[in-house]
Amino acid sequence: MKKVFIINFILLLLLYFLFKYLSLFFLLSSEFSGKDLFITVNKIMMEKNYEDVYKNVKYRPIENENSDNAPIVILGCSYAMGVSMKPLNDNETISYMLSKILQVKRPIYNMAIGSQGLQAMIWQFTSRNIYKYVKKEPVLIIYVLIDDSIRRLYMECCPWNKSAFYKDINGQIKLIKNPIYYSYISAIIRNVLFKNKIYYDISDEVKFNFLRKHFLYLKSESDKKWKNSKWLIFYYNDQNVNPYIKNLEKDGFKVIILNNIVSNDFYKNQKYRISDNDKHPTKEAWEIIVPKLYEEIKKQYNIL
């Protein structure tokens, strides 16, 4: 009887890993092929959960690291981090360019994580990981928000990317801890069935309120240690603007919208995005944006 149990248990484990392996093949097959597909699947198989992903991030260099002035912290996803199919060099990012334009030299920490969303930034604070890097209370925290940030609250940026998820319980968001929810089978369901059949039926107002609760939770975690830090949400919108985002100002966030500080030509000019299909900002885009963003920061916060 014991031998039968052991055999069945081993078979069940093999079946589980086979199922997981095949799920990843399914999820990645549209992006990779041949040897690259096998290499990528095997690499991702080593990541047990979203914390493995978050902990292994190589952040951008700290700008003006030795300055004693209060720092600026930048949060967000790949737009802020400067990673895409054609990653930016360290001297082409928003953090680097901002460090060069500041009248008062300040450390700038780019704590953005590519292919992630607000959940990863919340983890920075709940895990206290951010305090390993940023030793002094920031004068300003800038969150670079993109339109896809809302979708990422419901499903992975890319279906094979591990991400933390929260659910709304009586008006408060709580981390989902069920390991089944983080399986690749669940990722398939979210990114195929949920995305195509359910997500687009959720009203824009409901989606925004879910985003708002994430921001409030993020700020409440930050406030536990950094009570005096100012917050700025830089909304790097597509050409159309989500009308709800400005409502975050009612919660104490300042919101600066990209198309309010650039001309209409910005959206038409190919050199400001990686490619026609990849809207990640290029070095040339940040060269246009950062000086205008800095002028807004001086005006809104009197930070030089």
C-alpha positions in Angstrom: 0.0 0.0 0.0 2.8 2.4 1.0 4.7 1.6 -2.3 1.5 2.4 -4.3 1.1 5.7 -2.5 4.7 6.7 -3.2 4.4 5.7 -6.9 1.2 7.7 -7.3 2.8 10.7 -5.5 5.8 10.6 -7.8 3.5 10.4 -10.8 1.4 13.3 -9.6 4.6 15.4 -9.2 5.7 14.5 -12.7 2.3 15.3 -14.0 2.4 18.7 -12.2 5.8 19.7 -13.6 4.8 18.5 -17.1 1.7 20.5 -16.9 3.6 23.6 -15.7 6.3 23.1 -18.4 3.7 22.7 -21.2 1.8 25.7 -19.9 4.9 27.8 -20.2 5.5 26.5 -23.7 2.0 27.6 -24.6 2.4 31.1 -23.0 5.8 31.7 -24.6 5.3 30.2 -28.0 4.1 33.4 -29.6 7.2 35.3 -28.4 10.0 32.8 -28.9 10.8 29.8 -31.0 13.4 27.0 -31.3 16.3 27.0 -28.9 15.3 30.4 -27.4 11.9 29.0 -26.4 13.6 26.1 -24.4 16.1 28.4 -22.8 13.4 30.9 -21.7 11.1 28.2 -20.4 13.9 26.6 -18.3 14.9 30.0 -16.9 11.4 30.9 -15.9 10.8 27.5 -14.4 13.4 28.4 -11.8 11.3 31.3 -10.5 9.0 29.9 -7.8 6.9 33.1 -7.2 6.7 36.8 -7.8 9.2 37.5 -5.0 11.8 35.5 -6.9 11.3 37.9 -9.8 11.3 41.1 -7.6 14.3 40.1 -5.6 16.5 39.4 -8.6 16.0 42.8 -10.3 19.1 44.7 -11.2 18.1 48.3 -10.7 19.4 51.3 -12.6 22.5 53.0 -11.0 22.0 55.4 -8.2 22.5 58.9 -9.5 24.5 61.4 -7.3 24.8 58.6 -4.8 27.2 60.6 -2.5 25.1 63.7 -2.2 23.8 64.4 1.3 20.6 66.1 0.0 17.2 64.5 0.3 16.8 62.1 -2.7 14.2 61.6 -5.3 12.7 58.1 -5.9 11.3 57.0 -9.2 8.8 54.1 -9.3 7.0 52.4 -12.1 7.5 49.7 -14.8 9.6 49.4 -17.9 8.9 52.9 -19.1 10.5 54.3 -16.0 13.2 51.7 -15.8 14.1 52.1 -19.5 13.8 48.5 -20.6 12.1 47.1 -23.7 13.1 45.1 -26.8 15.7 47.8 -27.2 16.8 48.8 -23.6 18.1 52.2 -22.9 21.6 52.7 -21.7 22.1 53.9 -18.1 22.7 57.5 -19.3 19.5 57.6 -21.4 16.9 57.1 -18.7 14.5 59.5 -16.9 16.5 59.1 -13.7 19.9 60.0 -15.3 18.5 62.9 -17.2 16.7 64.3 -14.2 19.9 64.0 -12.1 21.7 66.2 -14.7 19.1 68.9 -14.8 18.5 69.4 -11.1 19.9 72.7 -9.7 20.5 71.1 -6.3 22.4 67.8 -6.6 20.3 65.0 -5.2 20.6 61.2 -5.2 18.0 59.7 -7.6 16.9 56.1 -7.1 15.3 54.4 -10.0 13.4 51.6 -8.3 11.2 50.7 -11.3 10.8 47.1 -12.3 10.1 46.2 -15.9 7.1 44.1 -16.9 5.4 44.8 -13.6 2.9 47.2 -12.1 1.7 48.8 -8.9 1.8 45.5 -7.0 5.6 45.3 -7.4 6.0 48.8 -6.1 3.8 47.9 -3.1 6.1 45.0 -2.5 9.1 47.3 -2.4 7.6 48.8 0.8 5.8 45.9 2.4 9.0 43.8 2.1 11.1 46.8 3.2 13.3 46.1 0.2 13.3 49.8 -0.8 14.9 50.8 2.5 18.0 48.7 1.7 18.8 51.1 -1.1 17.2 54.4 -0.1 18.6 55.3 3.4 17.2 58.8 3.6 13.6 60.1 3.3 12.9 61.3 -0.2 11.8 64.8 -0.9 9.8 63.5 -3.8 8.5 60.1 -5.1 7.6 60.0 -8.8 5.4 57.2 -10.1 5.5 56.8 -13.9 2.1 55.6 -14.7 1.1 54.1 -18.1 -2.3 53.1 -19.4 -1.5 49.4 -19.2 -1.0 49.8 -15.4 -4.7 49.2 -14.9 -4.9 46.0 -16.8 -1.8 44.7 -14.9 -3.9 44.9 -11.7 -6.0 42.0 -13.0 -3.5 39.9 -15.0 0.2 39.7 -15.7 2.0 42.2 -17.9 3.0 39.2 -20.1 1.3 35.9 -19.1 4.5 34.2 -18.1 5.7 37.1 -15.8 5.1 36.4 -12.2 3.3 39.2 -10.4 1.6 39.7 -7.0 -2.1 40.3 -7.1 -4.6 41.9 -4.7 -8.4 41.6 -4.3 -10.8 44.1 -2.9 -12.3 43.1 0.4 -14.7 45.6 1.9 -13.0 48.5 0.2 -9.5 47.4 1.2 -7.1 45.6 -1.1 -5.6 42.4 0.4 -2.8 40.3 -1.1 -4.0 37.0 -2.7 -1.9 34.2 -1.1 -3.5 31.1 -2.7 -0.6 29.5 -4.6 -3.0 28.1 -7.3 -3.8 31.7 -8.3 -0.1 32.1 -9.2 0.2 29.0 -11.3 0.7 29.2 -15.1 -2.6 27.5 -15.7 -4.2 30.4 -13.9 -2.1 32.8 -15.9 -3.5 31.2 -19.1 -7.1 31.6 -17.8 -6.5 35.2 -16.9 -4.7 36.2 -20.1 -6.9 34.3 -22.5 -10.4 33.8 -21.0 -10.6 36.7 -18.5 -8.9 39.2 -20.8 -11.0 38.5 -23.8 -14.4 37.7 -22.1 -14.5 39.6 -18.8 -11.9 42.4 -18.4 -13.4 44.6 -21.1 -16.8 44.4 -19.5 -15.6 46.0 -16.3 -16.5 49.7 -16.3 -13.7 52.3 -16.5 -14.9 53.7 -13.2 -14.6 50.3 -11.4 -11.1 49.8 -12.9 -10.0 53.3 -11.8 -11.3 52.7 -8.3 -9.2 49.5 -8.1 -6.2 51.5 -9.3 -6.9 54.2 -6.8 -7.0 51.7 -3.9 -3.6 50.4 -5.0 -2.1 53.9 -4.9 -3.6 54.6 -1.5 -2.2 51.4 -0.2 1.2 52.1 -1.7 1.2 55.6 -0.1 0.1 54.3 3.3 3.0 51.8 3.3 5.4 54.6 2.4 4.0 56.9 5.0 4.9 54.4 7.7 8.5 55.5 7.3 8.5 58.5 5.0 5.7 60.8 6.3 6.9 64.0 4.6 7.7 62.7 1.1 5.7 64.4 -1.7 4.1 62.3 -4.4 3.9 62.9 -8.1 2.2 60.7 -10.6 3.6 61.3 -14.1 0.9 59.9 -16.4 2.8 58.8 -19.6 -0.5 58.4 -21.5 -1.1 57.2 -25.0 -2.5 59.9 -27.2 -5.9 59.5 -25.5 -6.1 60.4 -21.9 -7.9 58.4 -19.2 -10.2 61.1 -17.7 -10.3 59.4 -14.3 -6.5 59.6 -13.6 -6.7 63.3 -12.7 -9.1 62.3 -9.8 -6.1 61.0 -7.9 -5.3 64.6 -7.0 -8.3 64.4 -4.6 -6.2 61.8 -2.6 -3.2 64.1 -2.2 -1.2 63.1 -5.3 -0.1 65.6 -7.9 -0.8 64.4 -11.4 1.2 65.6 -14.5 -0.1 64.3 -17.8 2.3 63.8 -20.7 0.2 65.4 -23.4 -0.1 68.6 -21.3 3.7 69.2 -21.4 4.5 68.0 -25.0 3.2 69.1 -28.4 0.9 67.0 -30.5 3.9 66.3 -32.8 5.4 64.2 -30.0 2.9 61.3 -30.6 3.5 61.4 -34.4 7.3 61.4 -34.2 8.8 57.9 -34.6 12.0 58.8 -32.8 10.2 59.2 -29.5 9.2 55.5 -29.3 11.2 52.3 -29.8 9.2 51.2 -32.9 5.7 51.5 -34.3 4.6 48.5 -32.2 6.7 49.5 -29.1 5.7 52.7 -27.4 8.4 52.7 -24.8 10.1 56.1 -24.6 13.5 56.5 -26.3 16.4 58.6 -25.2 15.1 61.4 -27.5 11.7 61.2 -25.8 13.2 61.7 -22.3 15.4 64.6 -23.6 12.1 66.4 -24.5 10.1 65.3 -21.5 12.5 65.7 -18.5 13.2 69.4 -18.8 9.4 70.1 -19.0 8.8 67.7 -16.1 11.4 69.4 -14.0 9.8 72.8 -14.6 6.5 71.3 -13.3 8.3 69.9 -10.3 9.8 73.3 -9.5 6.4 75.0 -9.9 4.4 72.4 -7.9 6.8 71.6 -5.1 9.5 74.3 -5.2 12.1 71.5 -5.5 15.2 72.7 -7.3 
